[in-house]
């Protein structure tokens, strides 16, 4: 049965955008990529891995041409006590607009990719 293996986010500068999405999604940057970023050896055409390959993971991949903002895919992120709206802003997200019924808020990441932040689930859910 097919299953979702990974999500790929295209970026102008994967090393910088990886830090943002790693913090938002609470997925660690792969140790080899952490070293390459710190050493300045991550090549311009290399992706950064968030999480582990043996489970659902995220790739931050370089792209010469990015689809216009509001492209064909975006993430919905459920907020919680460790990452609320204020934390998103601290990490570099920019508030775009709010759903009039309060079901979600649209933000852009540091490179302008839109994503939705869904409020934390009520206790007990």
Protein Blocks (a to p, Z undefined) as FASTA:
>chain_A
ZZdfbdcdddfblmlmmmmmmmmnopacdfklmmmmmnopacfkbccdehjfkbccdddd
ddfbdcdehiabdcdddddfklcfklmmmnopacfbdcfklpaccdddfkopacdddddd
dehZZ
